[in-house]
Amino acid sequence: MWINHWARHEAGLKQVVSCCAVEEVARWLEQADPPQSEVATPALPVVNATA
């Protein structure tokens, strides 16, 4: 019973973990190299495009 329940939600769990990982990587990149200009592209859309 548990295996059927787990398999049904596994895809959603992967999506949540992936989303959190992308946000974490973007935050880390912005801290490591903060944008020097106000027109700089934010890190989140760039990391999102590569994920």
C-alpha positions as CSV (number, residue, x, y, z in Angstrom):
1,M,0.0,0.0,0.0
2,W,2.7,2.5,0.9
3,I,4.6,1.8,-2.3
4,N,1.6,2.8,-4.4
5,H,1.1,5.9,-2.4
6,W,4.7,6.9,-2.7
7,A,4.9,6.2,-6.4
8,R,1.9,8.5,-7.0
9,H,3.6,11.4,-5.2
10,E,7.2,10.9,-6.3
11,A,6.9,13.2,-9.4
12,G,5.6,16.0,-7.3
13,L,8.3,15.6,-4.7
14,K,11.0,15.7,-7.3
15,Q,9.5,18.9,-8.6
16,V,9.5,20.5,-5.2
17,V,13.1,19.5,-4.5
18,S,14.2,20.7,-7.9
19,C,12.5,24.1,-7.4
20,C,14.1,24.5,-4.0
21,A,17.5,23.5,-5.4
22,V,17.2,26.1,-8.2
23,E,16.3,28.8,-5.8
24,E,19.2,27.8,-3.5
25,V,21.8,27.8,-6.3
26,A,20.5,31.2,-7.5
27,R,20.8,32.7,-4.0
28,W,24.3,31.2,-3.6
29,L,25.4,32.7,-7.0
30,E,24.0,36.2,-6.1
31,Q,25.9,36.0,-2.7
32,A,29.1,34.9,-4.3
33,D,29.1,37.5,-7.1
34,P,26.5,40.3,-6.4
35,P,25.3,42.2,-9.4
36,Q,27.3,45.4,-10.0
37,S,24.6,47.1,-12.1
38,E,20.9,47.6,-11.5
39,V,20.1,46.3,-15.1
40,A,21.9,43.0,-14.4
41,T,19.9,39.9,-15.1
42,P,18.8,38.2,-11.8
43,A,20.4,34.8,-11.2
44,L,17.1,33.0,-10.7
45,P,15.8,33.2,-14.3
46,V,19.3,32.2,-15.5
47,V,19.6,29.2,-13.3
48,N,15.9,28.2,-14.0
49,A,16.7,28.2,-17.8
50,T,19.6,25.8,-17.3
51,A,17.8,23.4,-15.0
